Amino acid sequence: MSILVQTDACVGAGQCALVAPDVFDQDDNGIVLLLEPDPQGADLAAATRAVRLCPARAIALSTT
């Protein structure tokens, strides 16, 4: 499974970076930065939670 982000949709809420800091960060403007596009194990679980928490729906999981 891989992570997809739409930076233009990001509103900078930061939930992703809080719940999955090894997968996501934020730039100086608060916009999501993808650190690990193919997380495994606990990082995948945290990234999945971040997808659910994103208020802008700027993060998605892809099976391809």
C-alpha positions as CSV (number, residue, x, y, z in Angstrom):
1,M,0.0,0.0,0.0
2,S,1.3,3.5,-0.7
3,I,0.3,7.0,0.4
4,L,-0.8,9.7,-2.0
5,V,-1.0,13.4,-0.9
6,Q,-2.6,16.3,-2.6
7,T,-0.7,19.3,-1.3
8,D,-3.0,21.8,-3.0
9,A,-5.9,20.4,-1.0
10,C,-4.0,20.5,2.3
11,V,-5.3,23.0,4.9
12,G,-2.4,22.6,7.3
13,A,-4.3,21.0,10.2
14,G,-1.3,18.9,11.0
15,Q,-3.2,15.8,12.2
16,C,-1.1,13.7,9.8
17,A,2.2,14.8,11.3
18,L,0.9,14.3,14.8
19,V,-0.3,10.8,14.4
20,A,2.3,9.5,11.9
21,P,5.5,11.6,12.3
22,D,7.7,9.0,10.6
23,V,5.4,9.2,7.5
24,F,4.4,12.9,7.4
25,D,5.8,16.3,8.2
26,Q,4.7,19.9,7.4
27,D,6.6,22.6,5.5
28,D,7.0,26.1,6.7
29,N,3.5,27.0,5.6
30,G,2.0,24.0,7.3
31,I,1.4,22.0,4.1
32,V,1.8,18.2,4.3
33,L,5.2,16.7,3.3
34,L,5.3,13.0,2.6
35,L,8.4,11.4,4.2
36,E,7.6,7.7,3.5
37,P,5.4,6.9,0.5
38,D,5.3,3.2,1.3
39,P,5.0,2.7,5.1
40,Q,5.1,-0.7,6.7
41,G,3.9,-2.1,10.0
42,A,3.2,0.4,12.7
43,D,3.9,3.3,10.3
44,L,1.2,2.0,8.0
45,A,-1.3,1.8,10.8
46,A,-0.5,5.3,11.8
47,A,-0.7,6.5,8.2
48,T,-4.1,4.9,7.9
49,R,-5.3,6.7,10.9
50,A,-3.9,10.0,9.5
51,V,-5.9,9.4,6.3
52,R,-9.1,9.1,8.4
53,L,-8.3,12.2,10.4
54,C,-7.4,14.6,7.6
55,P,-10.1,17.2,7.5
56,A,-9.3,18.2,3.9
57,R,-9.1,14.6,2.6
58,A,-5.7,15.5,1.1
59,I,-4.2,12.1,2.0
60,A,-5.2,8.8,0.5
61,L,-4.1,5.2,0.5
62,S,-3.4,3.5,-2.8
63,T,-3.2,-0.2,-3.5
64,T,-1.2,0.2,-6.7
